[in-house]
């Protein structure tokens, strides 16, 4: 069975939408940011292991690339003693 013109156009449209989904920032000069979710040790586990929460610190690194794009990455570090 040979595909019809309508099926080819629908397939090409679906491929284009799927290919650009979430990636429109690549076509513009916008920056990109990534952030981690903080992890915590449940209180039961703290009691069982003897660990206590000391501090939580958010660290952000930013880098600008030659193509004019900036990428920002945020990490969250939780310290237990």
C-alpha positions, 0 to 999 in steps of 0.5 A: 500500500502506497501512502497518500499525500495527506498521510505524508503531510500528517507524518511530516507535521508530526515529526516537525512538532515532535522534533521541536517539542521543548526545543524552541529555545534553541532557535532563539537567543534565550538562555537555558537553566537546569535545577536539581531538586533537593534531597533529604534524609527522612527523620527515621533514617537519621535516627537509625543511622545517627546522622543529623542535618547540618546545612543545605546549600544551593550552588549555581554555576553559569556559563556563556558559550561562544554561540551567545547562549548562557546555561545556568545549572543549580545544584543543592547540597545537603550536609549531614554529620 
